[in-house]
Amino acid sequence: MPNVISYKGTDFPKNSRLKEAKEALADTSKFALEAVSNVGEAVGPYLPLITAVASLTQQIVKAYESAQYNKKSCAALIERICCYSERN
């Protein structure tokens, strides 16, 4: 047999590269989790403020939409009054 290399057990080169890749992935995952944890700790105290701002924003949007609806309703009523006034 020409140039055949026999590997037994975990001596196969792919296994060592796979092990290195797994270790690198574990290190990267650990770093990412620490970063997310740090961001969570930094943002945590501001969550009540963010929640309040989001709630107020929703209320403002609802009020604006109601005002726009009322504006259209009032315009329609004014138009009807003007048309009625012109007939009489």
PDB file of N, CA, C and O in Angstrom, chain B, residues numbered from 101:
ATOM      1  N   MET B 101       0.835  -1.182   0.000  1.00  0.00           N
ATOM      2  CA  MET B 101       0.000   0.000   0.000  1.00  0.00           C
ATOM      3  C   MET B 101       0.875   1.238   0.000  1.00  0.00           C
ATOM      4  O   MET B 101       1.784   1.355   0.822  1.00  0.00           O
ATOM      5  N   PRO B 102       0.620   2.135  -0.884  1.00  0.00           N
ATOM      6  CA  PRO B 102       1.467   3.320  -0.993  1.00  0.00           C
ATOM      7  C   PRO B 102       1.051   4.410  -0.015  1.00  0.00           C
ATOM      8  O   PRO B 102      -0.108   4.825   0.009  1.00  0.00           O
ATOM      9  N   ASN B 103       1.989   4.863   0.776  1.00  0.00           N
ATOM     10  CA  ASN B 103       1.843   6.018   1.673  1.00  0.00           C
ATOM     11  C   ASN B 103       0.520   6.054   2.441  1.00  0.00           C
ATOM     12  O   ASN B 103      -0.153   7.085   2.444  1.00  0.00           O
ATOM     13  N   VAL B 104       0.147   4.993   3.067  1.00  0.00           N
ATOM     14  CA  VAL B 104      -1.067   4.953   3.868  1.00  0.00           C
ATOM     15  C   VAL B 104      -0.681   5.196   5.313  1.00  0.00           C
ATOM     16  O   VAL B 104       0.175   4.505   5.864  1.00  0.00           O
ATOM     17  N   ILE B 105      -1.324   6.192   5.927  1.00  0.00           N
ATOM     18  CA  ILE B 105      -1.051   6.512   7.324  1.00  0.00           C
ATOM     19  C   ILE B 105      -2.235   6.033   8.132  1.00  0.00           C
ATOM     20  O   ILE B 105      -3.384   6.345   7.820  1.00  0.00           O
ATOM     21  N   SER B 106      -1.953   5.291   9.149  1.00  0.00           N
ATOM     22  CA  SER B 106      -3.013   4.755   9.985  1.00  0.00           C
ATOM     23  C   SER B 106      -3.064   5.540  11.289  1.00  0.00           C
ATOM     24  O   SER B 106      -2.054   5.696  11.975  1.00  0.00           O
ATOM     25  N   TYR B 107      -4.267   6.037  11.624  1.00  0.00           N
ATOM     26  CA  TYR B 107      -4.474   6.761  12.874  1.00  0.00           C
ATOM     27  C   TYR B 107      -5.408   5.947  13.746  1.00  0.00           C
ATOM     28  O   TYR B 107      -6.403   5.407  13.263  1.00  0.00           O
ATOM     29  N   LYS B 108      -5.098   5.859  15.010  1.00  0.00           N
ATOM     30  CA  LYS B 108      -5.939   5.117  15.937  1.00  0.00           C
ATOM     31  C   LYS B 108      -6.429   6.053  17.027  1.00  0.00           C
ATOM     32  O   LYS B 108      -5.700   6.929  17.491  1.00  0.00           O
ATOM     33  N   GLY B 109      -7.685   5.851  17.428  1.00  0.00           N
ATOM     34  CA  GLY B 109      -8.226   6.626  18.546  1.00  0.00           C
ATOM     35  C   GLY B 109      -8.392   8.091  18.216  1.00  0.00           C
ATOM     36  O   GLY B 109      -8.922   8.446  17.163  1.00  0.00           O
ATOM     37  N   THR B 110      -7.938   8.937  19.120  1.00  0.00           N
ATOM     38  CA  THR B 110      -8.122  10.387  18.967  1.00  0.00           C
ATOM     39  C   THR B 110      -6.920  11.066  18.342  1.00  0.00           C
ATOM     40  O   THR B 110      -6.829  12.293  18.369  1.00  0.00           O
ATOM     41  N   ASP B 111      -5.999  10.305  17.781  1.00  0.00           N
ATOM     42  CA  ASP B 111      -4.818  10.894  17.165  1.00  0.00           C
ATOM     43  C   ASP B 111      -5.104  11.455  15.778  1.00  0.00           C
ATOM     44  O   ASP B 111      -4.231  12.078  15.175  1.00  0.00           O
ATOM     45  N   PHE B 112      -6.280  11.250  15.277  1.00  0.00           N
ATOM     46  CA  PHE B 112      -6.624  11.699  13.946  1.00  0.00           C
ATOM     47  C   PHE B 112      -6.587  13.229  13.916  1.00  0.00           C
ATOM     48  O   PHE B 112      -7.165  13.861  14.800  1.00  0.00           O
ATOM     49  N   PRO B 113      -5.932  13.842  12.936  1.00  0.00           N
ATOM     50  CA  PRO B 113      -5.784  15.304  12.921  1.00  0.00           C
ATOM     51  C   PRO B 113      -7.109  16.067  12.958  1.00  0.00           C
ATOM     52  O   PRO B 113      -7.181  17.135  13.567  1.00  0.00           O
ATOM     53  N   LYS B 114      -8.149  15.547  12.326  1.00  0.00           N
ATOM     54  CA  LYS B 114      -9.430  16.252  12.330  1.00  0.00           C
ATOM     55  C   LYS B 114      -9.980  16.368  13.742  1.00  0.00           C
ATOM     56  O   LYS B 114     -10.620  17.366  14.074  1.00  0.00           O
ATOM     57  N   ASN B 115      -9.742  15.365  14.576  1.00  0.00           N
ATOM     58  CA  ASN B 115     -10.236  15.412  15.951  1.00  0.00           C
ATOM     59  C   ASN B 115      -9.591  16.548  16.726  1.00  0.00           C
ATOM     60  O   ASN B 115     -10.260  17.211  17.520  1.00  0.00           O
ATOM     61  N   SER B 116      -8.298  16.785  16.509  1.00  0.00           N
ATOM     62  CA  SER B 116      -7.636  17.869  17.231  1.00  0.00           C
ATOM     63  C   SER B 116      -8.157  19.228  16.753  1.00  0.00           C
ATOM     64  O   SER B 116      -8.334  20.145  17.556  1.00  0.00           O
ATOM     65  N   ARG B 117      -8.402  19.355  15.448  1.00  0.00           N
ATOM     66  CA  ARG B 117      -8.958  20.609  14.933  1.00  0.00           C
ATOM     67  C   ARG B 117     -10.387  20.807  15.430  1.00  0.00           C
ATOM     68  O   ARG B 117     -10.803  21.925  15.735  1.00  0.00           O
ATOM     69  N   LEU B 118     -11.125  19.710  15.503  1.00  0.00           N
ATOM     70  CA  LEU B 118     -12.487  19.789  16.009  1.00  0.00           C
ATOM     71  C   LEU B 118     -12.484  20.205  17.470  1.00  0.00           C
ATOM     72  O   LEU B 118     -13.315  21.005  17.900  1.00  0.00           O
ATOM     73  N   LYS B 119     -11.541  19.653  18.230  1.00  0.00           N
ATOM     74  CA  LYS B 119     -11.430  20.009  19.644  1.00  0.00           C
ATOM     75  C   LYS B 119     -11.082  21.491  19.793  1.00  0.00           C
ATOM     76  O   LYS B 119     -11.645  22.184  20.641  1.00  0.00           O
ATOM     77  N   GLU B 120     -10.155  21.972  18.967  1.00  0.00           N
ATOM     78  CA  GLU B 120      -9.778  23.387  19.008  1.00  0.00           C
ATOM     79  C   GLU B 120     -10.966  24.281  18.644  1.00  0.00           C
ATOM     80  O   GLU B 120     -11.181  25.327  19.257  1.00  0.00           O
ATOM     81  N   ALA B 121     -11.731  23.856  17.639  1.00  0.00           N
ATOM     82  CA  ALA B 121     -12.896  24.633  17.227  1.00  0.00           C
ATOM     83  C   ALA B 121     -13.939  24.675  18.340  1.00  0.00           C
ATOM     84  O   ALA B 121     -14.544  25.718  18.588  1.00  0.00           O
ATOM     85  N   LYS B 122     -14.149  23.542  19.010  1.00  0.00           N
ATOM     86  CA  LYS B 122     -15.106  23.497  20.116  1.00  0.00           C
ATOM     87  C   LYS B 122     -14.666  24.413  21.251  1.00  0.00           C
ATOM     88  O   LYS B 122     -15.488  25.118  21.837  1.00  0.00           O
ATOM     89  N   GLU B 123     -13.374  24.405  21.562  1.00  0.00           N
ATOM     90  CA  GLU B 123     -12.852  25.266  22.624  1.00  0.00           C
ATOM     91  C   GLU B 123     -13.012  26.741  22.250  1.00  0.00           C
ATOM     92  O   GLU B 123     -13.388  27.567  23.082  1.00  0.00           O
ATOM     93  N   ALA B 124     -12.720  27.056  20.987  1.00  0.00           N
ATOM     94  CA  ALA B 124     -12.866  28.440  20.532  1.00  0.00           C
ATOM     95  C   ALA B 124     -14.327  28.875  20.599  1.00  0.00           C
ATOM     96  O   ALA B 124     -14.631  30.000  20.996  1.00  0.00           O
ATOM     97  N   LEU B 125     -15.225  27.977  20.208  1.00  0.00           N
ATOM     98  CA  LEU B 125     -16.649  28.282  20.263  1.00  0.00           C
ATOM     99  C   LEU B 125     -17.107  28.471  21.701  1.00  0.00           C
ATOM    100  O   LEU B 125     -17.907  29.360  21.989  1.00  0.00           O
ATOM    101  N   ALA B 126     -16.605  27.645  22.596  1.00  0.00           N
ATOM    102  CA  ALA B 126     -16.964  27.771  24.011  1.00  0.00           C
ATOM    103  C   ALA B 126     -16.472  29.104  24.568  1.00  0.00           C
ATOM    104  O   ALA B 126     -17.196  29.775  25.303  1.00  0.00           O
ATOM    105  N   ASP B 127     -15.242  29.490  24.219  1.00  0.00           N
ATOM    106  CA  ASP B 127     -14.706  30.774  24.677  1.00  0.00           C
ATOM    107  C   ASP B 127     -15.527  31.942  24.126  1.00  0.00           C
ATOM    108  O   ASP B 127     -15.839  32.891  24.846  1.00  0.00           O
ATOM    109  N   THR B 128     -15.868  31.857  22.840  1.00  0.00           N
ATOM    110  CA  THR B 128     -16.659  32.910  22.216  1.00  0.00           C
ATOM    111  C   THR B 128     -18.039  33.002  22.852  1.00  0.00           C
ATOM    112  O   THR B 128     -18.540  34.096  23.111  1.00  0.00           O
ATOM    113  N   SER B 129     -18.647  31.853  23.102  1.00  0.00           N
ATOM    114  CA  SER B 129     -19.972  31.832  23.734  1.00  0.00           C
ATOM    115  C   SER B 129     -19.917  32.434  25.127  1.00  0.00           C
ATOM    116  O   SER B 129     -20.804  33.191  25.520  1.00  0.00           O
ATOM    117  N   LYS B 130     -18.873  32.096  25.871  1.00  0.00           N
ATOM    118  CA  LYS B 130     -18.724  32.635  27.222  1.00  0.00           C
ATOM    119  C   LYS B 130     -18.579  34.156  27.170  1.00  0.00           C
ATOM    120  O   LYS B 130     -19.189  34.874  27.962  1.00  0.00           O
ATOM    121  N   PHE B 131     -17.771  34.632  26.239  1.00  0.00           N
ATOM    122  CA  PHE B 131     -17.576  36.075  26.080  1.00  0.00           C
ATOM    123  C   PHE B 131     -18.890  36.761  25.716  1.00  0.00           C
ATOM    124  O   PHE B 131     -19.211  37.817  26.260  1.00  0.00           O
ATOM    125  N   ALA B 132     -19.656  36.159  24.791  1.00  0.00           N
ATOM    126  CA  ALA B 132     -20.929  36.748  24.371  1.00  0.00           C
ATOM    127  C   ALA B 132     -21.914  36.796  25.535  1.00  0.00           C
ATOM    128  O   ALA B 132     -22.609  37.797  25.713  1.00  0.00           O
ATOM    129  N   LEU B 133     -21.981  35.737  26.321  1.00  0.00           N
ATOM    130  CA  LEU B 133     -22.887  35.717  27.468  1.00  0.00           C
ATOM    131  C   LEU B 133     -22.497  36.765  28.506  1.00  0.00           C
ATOM    132  O   LEU B 133     -23.364  37.410  29.095  1.00  0.00           O
ATOM    133  N   GLU B 134     -21.205  36.934  28.728  1.00  0.00           N
ATOM    134  CA  GLU B 134     -20.747  37.962  29.663  1.00  0.00           C
ATOM    135  C   GLU B 134     -21.116  39.356  29.151  1.00  0.00           C
ATOM    136  O   GLU B 134     -21.524  40.223  29.924  1.00  0.00           O
ATOM    137  N   ALA B 135     -20.968  39.560  27.841  1.00  0.00           N
ATOM    138  CA  ALA B 135     -21.306  40.863  27.259  1.00  0.00           C
ATOM    139  C   ALA B 135     -22.794  41.151  27.413  1.00  0.00           C
ATOM    140  O   ALA B 135     -23.182  42.262  27.776  1.00  0.00           O
ATOM    141  N   VAL B 136     -23.629  40.147  27.136  1.00  0.00           N
ATOM    142  CA  VAL B 136     -25.076  40.325  27.277  1.00  0.00           C
ATOM    143  C   VAL B 136     -25.428  40.595  28.731  1.00  0.00           C
ATOM    144  O   VAL B 136     -26.282  41.432  29.024  1.00  0.00           O
ATOM    145  N   SER B 137     -24.772  39.891  29.635  1.00  0.00           N
ATOM    146  CA  SER B 137     -25.017  40.099  31.060  1.00  0.00           C
ATOM    147  C   SER B 137     -24.639  41.520  31.468  1.00  0.00           C
ATOM    148  O   SER B 137     -25.367  42.168  32.220  1.00  0.00           O
ATOM    149  N   ASN B 138     -23.513  41.997  30.976  1.00  0.00           N
ATOM    150  CA  ASN B 138     -23.076  43.358  31.294  1.00  0.00           C
ATOM    151  C   ASN B 138     -24.050  44.397  30.748  1.00  0.00           C
ATOM    152  O   ASN B 138     -24.347  45.388  31.415  1.00  0.00           O
ATOM    153  N   VAL B 139     -24.541  44.168  29.540  1.00  0.00           N
ATOM    154  CA  VAL B 139     -25.515  45.090  28.957  1.00  0.00           C
ATOM    155  C   VAL B 139     -26.789  45.080  29.792  1.00  0.00           C
ATOM    156  O   VAL B 139     -27.378  46.129  30.054  1.00  0.00           O
ATOM    157  N   GLY B 140     -27.210  43.884  30.209  1.00  0.00           N
ATOM    158  CA  GLY B 140     -28.404  43.774  31.048  1.00  0.00           C
ATOM    159  C   GLY B 140     -28.251  44.519  32.355  1.00  0.00           C
ATOM    160  O   GLY B 140     -29.184  45.178  32.813  1.00  0.00           O
ATOM    161  N   GLU B 141     -27.078  44.417  32.960  1.00  0.00           N
ATOM    162  CA  GLU B 141     -26.823  45.128  34.215  1.00  0.00           C
ATOM    163  C   GLU B 141     -26.823  46.641  34.001  1.00  0.00           C
ATOM    164  O   GLU B 141     -27.297  47.395  34.851  1.00  0.00           O
ATOM    165  N   ALA B 142     -26.291  47.076  32.865  1.00  0.00           N
ATOM    166  CA  ALA B 142     -26.217  48.513  32.597  1.00  0.00           C
ATOM    167  C   ALA B 142     -27.594  49.100  32.284  1.00  0.00           C
ATOM    168  O   ALA B 142     -27.890  50.230  32.673  1.00  0.00           O
ATOM    169  N   VAL B 143     -28.424  48.346  31.593  1.00  0.00           N
ATOM    170  CA  VAL B 143     -29.731  48.839  31.171  1.00  0.00           C
ATOM    171  C   VAL B 143     -30.781  48.639  32.256  1.00  0.00           C
ATOM    172  O   VAL B 143     -31.772  49.369  32.297  1.00  0.00           O
ATOM    173  N   GLY B 144     -30.582  47.676  33.122  1.00  0.00           N
ATOM    174  CA  GLY B 144     -31.557  47.315  34.152  1.00  0.00           C
ATOM    175  C   GLY B 144     -32.163  48.477  34.922  1.00  0.00           C
ATOM    176  O   GLY B 144     -33.386  48.545  35.042  1.00  0.00           O
ATOM    177  N   PRO B 145     -31.360  49.394  35.448  1.00  0.00           N
ATOM    178  CA  PRO B 145     -31.936  50.506  36.213  1.00  0.00           C
ATOM    179  C   PRO B 145     -32.834  51.431  35.383  1.00  0.00           C
ATOM    180  O   PRO B 145     -33.679  52.133  35.938  1.00  0.00           O
ATOM    181  N   TYR B 146     -32.657  51.433  34.079  1.00  0.00           N
ATOM    182  CA  TYR B 146     -33.430  52.325  33.223  1.00  0.00           C
ATOM    183  C   TYR B 146     -34.712  51.687  32.691  1.00  0.00           C
ATOM    184  O   TYR B 146     -35.505  52.367  32.040  1.00  0.00           O
ATOM    185  N   LEU B 147     -34.935  50.399  32.953  1.00  0.00           N
ATOM    186  CA  LEU B 147     -36.123  49.726  32.432  1.00  0.00           C
ATOM    187  C   LEU B 147     -37.434  50.374  32.877  1.00  0.00           C
ATOM    188  O   LEU B 147     -38.337  50.511  32.052  1.00  0.00           O
ATOM    189  N   PRO B 148     -37.584  50.779  34.137  1.00  0.00           N
ATOM    190  CA  PRO B 148     -38.836  51.457  34.503  1.00  0.00           C
ATOM    191  C   PRO B 148     -39.059  52.750  33.707  1.00  0.00           C
ATOM    192  O   PRO B 148     -40.184  53.053  33.308  1.00  0.00           O
ATOM    193  N   LEU B 149     -38.001  53.492  33.485  1.00  0.00           N
ATOM    194  CA  LEU B 149     -38.111  54.722  32.699  1.00  0.00           C
ATOM    195  C   LEU B 149     -38.499  54.407  31.260  1.00  0.00           C
ATOM    196  O   LEU B 149     -39.366  55.067  30.686  1.00  0.00           O
ATOM    197  N   ILE B 150     -37.862  53.406  30.684  1.00  0.00           N
ATOM    198  CA  ILE B 150     -38.164  53.010  29.306  1.00  0.00           C
ATOM    199  C   ILE B 150     -39.612  52.547  29.199  1.00  0.00           C
ATOM    200  O   ILE B 150     -40.301  52.874  28.233  1.00  0.00           O
ATOM    201  N   THR B 151     -40.072  51.788  30.186  1.00  0.00           N
ATOM    202  CA  THR B 151     -41.458  51.316  30.193  1.00  0.00           C
ATOM    203  C   THR B 151     -42.428  52.490  30.283  1.00  0.00           C
ATOM    204  O   THR B 151     -43.440  52.515  29.583  1.00  0.00           O
ATOM    205  N   ALA B 152     -42.125  53.454  31.134  1.00  0.00           N
ATOM    206  CA  ALA B 152     -42.989  54.633  31.278  1.00  0.00           C
ATOM    207  C   ALA B 152     -43.040  55.435  29.980  1.00  0.00           C
ATOM    208  O   ALA B 152     -44.108  55.892  29.574  1.00  0.00           O
ATOM    209  N   VAL B 153     -41.900  55.605  29.335  1.00  0.00           N
ATOM    210  CA  VAL B 153     -41.853  56.351  28.072  1.00  0.00           C
ATOM    211  C   VAL B 153     -42.662  55.623  27.003  1.00  0.00           C
ATOM    212  O   VAL B 153     -43.390  56.255  26.237  1.00  0.00           O
ATOM    213  N   ALA B 154     -42.538  54.307  26.948  1.00  0.00           N
ATOM    214  CA  ALA B 154     -43.299  53.536  25.959  1.00  0.00           C
ATOM    215  C   ALA B 154     -44.797  53.667  26.202  1.00  0.00           C
ATOM    216  O   ALA B 154     -45.573  53.820  25.259  1.00  0.00           O
ATOM    217  N   SER B 155     -45.198  53.607  27.464  1.00  0.00           N
ATOM    218  CA  SER B 155     -46.617  53.743  27.805  1.00  0.00           C
ATOM    219  C   SER B 155     -47.140  55.130  27.436  1.00  0.00           C
ATOM    220  O   SER B 155     -48.213  55.254  26.845  1.00  0.00           O
ATOM    221  N   LEU B 156     -46.390  56.159  27.780  1.00  0.00           N
ATOM    222  CA  LEU B 156     -46.801  57.527  27.441  1.00  0.00           C
ATOM    223  C   LEU B 156     -46.877  57.730  25.931  1.00  0.00           C
ATOM    224  O   LEU B 156     -47.775  58.409  25.433  1.00  0.00           O
ATOM    225  N   THR B 157     -45.939  57.144  25.214  1.00  0.00           N
ATOM    226  CA  THR B 157     -45.950  57.256  23.756  1.00  0.00           C
ATOM    227  C   THR B 157     -47.213  56.632  23.180  1.00  0.00           C
ATOM    228  O   THR B 157     -47.830  57.198  22.278  1.00  0.00           O
ATOM    229  N   GLN B 158     -47.602  55.463  23.698  1.00  0.00           N
ATOM    230  CA  GLN B 158     -48.836  54.824  23.235  1.00  0.00           C
ATOM    231  C   GLN B 158     -50.048  55.707  23.519  1.00  0.00           C
ATOM    232  O   GLN B 158     -50.930  55.843  22.672  1.00  0.00           O
ATOM    233  N   GLN B 159     -50.092  56.299  24.693  1.00  0.00           N
ATOM    234  CA  GLN B 159     -51.213  57.170  25.047  1.00  0.00           C
ATOM    235  C   GLN B 159     -51.263  58.404  24.145  1.00  0.00           C
ATOM    236  O   GLN B 159     -52.342  58.838  23.740  1.00  0.00           O
ATOM    237  N   ILE B 160     -50.104  58.961  23.836  1.00  0.00           N
ATOM    238  CA  ILE B 160     -50.045  60.132  22.956  1.00  0.00           C
ATOM    239  C   ILE B 160     -50.536  59.772  21.560  1.00  0.00           C
ATOM    240  O   ILE B 160     -51.277  60.535  20.941  1.00  0.00           O
ATOM    241  N   VAL B 161     -50.124  58.612  21.068  1.00  0.00           N
ATOM    242  CA  VAL B 161     -50.557  58.177  19.735  1.00  0.00           C
ATOM    243  C   VAL B 161     -52.073  57.983  19.710  1.00  0.00           C
ATOM    244  O   VAL B 161     -52.734  58.398  18.758  1.00  0.00           O
ATOM    245  N   LYS B 162     -52.626  57.356  20.751  1.00  0.00           N
ATOM    246  CA  LYS B 162     -54.085  57.167  20.817  1.00  0.00           C
ATOM    247  C   LYS B 162     -54.808  58.511  20.853  1.00  0.00           C
ATOM    248  O   LYS B 162     -55.818  58.692  20.174  1.00  0.00           O
ATOM    249  N   ALA B 163     -54.293  59.451  21.643  1.00  0.00           N
ATOM    250  CA  ALA B 163     -54.910  60.779  21.729  1.00  0.00           C
ATOM    251  C   ALA B 163     -54.849  61.488  20.380  1.00  0.00           C
ATOM    252  O   ALA B 163     -55.815  62.136  19.977  1.00  0.00           O
ATOM    253  N   TYR B 164     -53.733  61.372  19.685  1.00  0.00           N
ATOM    254  CA  TYR B 164     -53.580  61.995  18.369  1.00  0.00           C
ATOM    255  C   TYR B 164     -54.575  61.405  17.375  1.00  0.00           C
ATOM    256  O   TYR B 164     -55.223  62.130  16.620  1.00  0.00           O
ATOM    257  N   GLU B 165     -54.685  60.056  17.388  1.00  0.00           N
ATOM    258  CA  GLU B 165     -55.624  59.407  16.472  1.00  0.00           C
ATOM    259  C   GLU B 165     -57.060  59.831  16.775  1.00  0.00           C
ATOM    260  O   GLU B 165     -57.850  60.057  15.859  1.00  0.00           O
ATOM    261  N   SER B 166     -57.395  59.939  18.054  1.00  0.00           N
ATOM    262  CA  SER B 166     -58.737  60.397  18.441  1.00  0.00           C
ATOM    263  C   SER B 166     -58.967  61.830  17.983  1.00  0.00           C
ATOM    264  O   SER B 166     -60.047  62.165  17.495  1.00  0.00           O
ATOM    265  N   ALA B 167     -57.963  62.667  18.138  1.00  0.00           N
ATOM    266  CA  ALA B 167     -58.084  64.065  17.716  1.00  0.00           C
ATOM    267  C   ALA B 167     -58.295  64.154  16.208  1.00  0.00           C
ATOM    268  O   ALA B 167     -59.094  64.966  15.740  1.00  0.00           O
ATOM    269  N   GLN B 168     -57.588  63.331  15.451  1.00  0.00           N
ATOM    270  CA  GLN B 168     -57.759  63.342  13.998  1.00  0.00           C
ATOM    271  C   GLN B 168     -59.167  62.896  13.617  1.00  0.00           C
ATOM    272  O   GLN B 168     -59.785  63.471  12.721  1.00  0.00           O
ATOM    273  N   TYR B 169     -59.672  61.868  14.303  1.00  0.00           N
ATOM    274  CA  TYR B 169     -61.036  61.398  14.048  1.00  0.00           C
ATOM    275  C   TYR B 169     -62.042  62.495  14.389  1.00  0.00           C
ATOM    276  O   TYR B 169     -62.965  62.763  13.621  1.00  0.00           O
ATOM    277  N   ASN B 170     -61.852  63.129  15.556  1.00  0.00           N
ATOM    278  CA  ASN B 170     -62.755  64.213  15.975  1.00  0.00           C
ATOM    279  C   ASN B 170     -62.699  65.389  15.003  1.00  0.00           C
ATOM    280  O   ASN B 170     -63.715  66.028  14.734  1.00  0.00           O
ATOM    281  N   LYS B 171     -61.521  65.667  14.485  1.00  0.00           N
ATOM    282  CA  LYS B 171     -61.348  66.758  13.527  1.00  0.00           C
ATOM    283  C   LYS B 171     -62.172  66.480  12.265  1.00  0.00           C
ATOM    284  O   LYS B 171     -62.832  67.377  11.740  1.00  0.00           O
ATOM    285  N   LYS B 172     -62.129  65.239  11.785  1.00  0.00           N
ATOM    286  CA  LYS B 172     -62.901  64.879  10.590  1.00  0.00           C
ATOM    287  C   LYS B 172     -64.398  64.934  10.878  1.00  0.00           C
ATOM    288  O   LYS B 172     -65.183  65.392  10.048  1.00  0.00           O
ATOM    289  N   SER B 173     -64.785  64.465  12.058  1.00  0.00           N
ATOM    290  CA  SER B 173     -66.209  64.490  12.440  1.00  0.00           C
ATOM    291  C   SER B 173     -66.714  65.927  12.522  1.00  0.00           C
ATOM    292  O   SER B 173     -67.799  66.237  12.030  1.00  0.00           O
ATOM    293  N   CYS B 174     -65.935  66.792  13.137  1.00  0.00           N
ATOM    294  CA  CYS B 174     -66.322  68.208  13.261  1.00  0.00           C
ATOM    295  C   CYS B 174     -66.408  68.868  11.887  1.00  0.00           C
ATOM    296  O   CYS B 174     -67.316  69.661  11.635  1.00  0.00           O
ATOM    297  N   ALA B 175     -65.478  68.549  11.011  1.00  0.00           N
ATOM    298  CA  ALA B 175     -65.506  69.118   9.659  1.00  0.00           C
ATOM    299  C   ALA B 175     -66.773  68.686   8.929  1.00  0.00           C
ATOM    300  O   ALA B 175     -67.389  69.485   8.223  1.00  0.00           O
ATOM    301  N   ALA B 176     -67.159  67.431   9.097  1.00  0.00           N
ATOM    302  CA  ALA B 176     -68.388  66.945   8.457  1.00  0.00           C
ATOM    303  C   ALA B 176     -69.609  67.658   9.029  1.00  0.00           C
ATOM    304  O   ALA B 176     -70.513  68.023   8.278  1.00  0.00           O
ATOM    305  N   LEU B 177     -69.653  67.860  10.340  1.00  0.00           N
ATOM    306  CA  LEU B 177     -70.778  68.566  10.965  1.00  0.00           C
ATOM    307  C   LEU B 177     -70.853  70.015  10.500  1.00  0.00           C
ATOM    308  O   LEU B 177     -71.939  70.522  10.220  1.00  0.00           O
ATOM    309  N   ILE B 178     -69.711  70.679  10.418  1.00  0.00           N
ATOM    310  CA  ILE B 178     -69.675  72.077   9.958  1.00  0.00           C
ATOM    311  C   ILE B 178     -70.175  72.162   8.519  1.00  0.00           C
ATOM    312  O   ILE B 178     -70.912  73.083   8.166  1.00  0.00           O
ATOM    313  N   GLU B 179     -69.775  71.204   7.696  1.00  0.00           N
ATOM    314  CA  GLU B 179     -70.220  71.197   6.303  1.00  0.00           C
ATOM    315  C   GLU B 179     -71.738  71.021   6.225  1.00  0.00           C
ATOM    316  O   GLU B 179     -72.398  71.682   5.423  1.00  0.00           O
ATOM    317  N   ARG B 180     -72.286  70.145   7.044  1.00  0.00           N
ATOM    318  CA  ARG B 180     -73.737  69.938   7.058  1.00  0.00           C
ATOM    319  C   ARG B 180     -74.470  71.211   7.508  1.00  0.00           C
ATOM    320  O   ARG B 180     -75.501  71.580   6.946  1.00  0.00           O
ATOM    321  N   ILE B 181     -73.918  71.867   8.530  1.00  0.00           N
ATOM    322  CA  ILE B 181     -74.539  73.102   9.028  1.00  0.00           C
ATOM    323  C   ILE B 181     -74.507  74.177   7.949  1.00  0.00           C
ATOM    324  O   ILE B 181     -75.486  74.897   7.753  1.00  0.00           O
ATOM    325  N   CYS B 182     -73.388  74.284   7.255  1.00  0.00           N
ATOM    326  CA  CYS B 182     -73.273  75.284   6.189  1.00  0.00           C
ATOM    327  C   CYS B 182     -74.264  74.986   5.068  1.00  0.00           C
ATOM    328  O   CYS B 182     -74.908  75.898   4.548  1.00  0.00           O
ATOM    329  N   CYS B 183     -74.387  73.715   4.697  1.00  0.00           N
ATOM    330  CA  CYS B 183     -75.331  73.339   3.639  1.00  0.00           C
ATOM    331  C   CYS B 183     -76.766  73.625   4.071  1.00  0.00           C
ATOM    332  O   CYS B 183     -77.571  74.097   3.268  1.00  0.00           O
ATOM    333  N   TYR B 184     -77.087  73.347   5.309  1.00  0.00           N
ATOM    334  CA  TYR B 184     -78.434  73.600   5.832  1.00  0.00           C
ATOM    335  C   TYR B 184     -78.717  75.098   5.870  1.00  0.00           C
ATOM    336  O   TYR B 184     -79.819  75.540   5.546  1.00  0.00           O
ATOM    337  N   SER B 185     -77.704  75.878   6.271  1.00  0.00           N
ATOM    338  CA  SER B 185     -77.866  77.334   6.359  1.00  0.00           C
ATOM    339  C   SER B 185     -78.094  77.935   4.983  1.00  0.00           C
ATOM    340  O   SER B 185     -78.874  78.878   4.848  1.00  0.00           O
ATOM    341  N   GLU B 186     -77.439  77.416   3.968  1.00  0.00           N
ATOM    342  CA  GLU B 186     -77.570  77.944   2.612  1.00  0.00           C
ATOM    343  C   GLU B 186     -78.955  77.667   2.043  1.00  0.00           C
ATOM    344  O   GLU B 186     -79.453  78.453   1.237  1.00  0.00           O
ATOM    345  N   ARG B 187     -79.586  76.570   2.442  1.00  0.00           N
ATOM    346  CA  ARG B 187     -80.918  76.228   1.942  1.00  0.00           C
ATOM    347  C   ARG B 187     -81.983  77.138   2.545  1.00  0.00           C
ATOM    348  O   ARG B 187     -82.978  77.444   1.889  1.00  0.00           O
ATOM    349  N   ASN B 188     -81.789  77.562   3.758  1.00  0.00           N
ATOM    350  CA  ASN B 188     -82.814  78.358   4.452  1.00  0.00           C
ATOM    351  C   ASN B 188     -82.549  79.811   4.370  1.00  0.00           C
ATOM    352  O   ASN B 188     -83.320  80.610   4.903  1.00  0.00           O
TER     353      ASN B 188
END
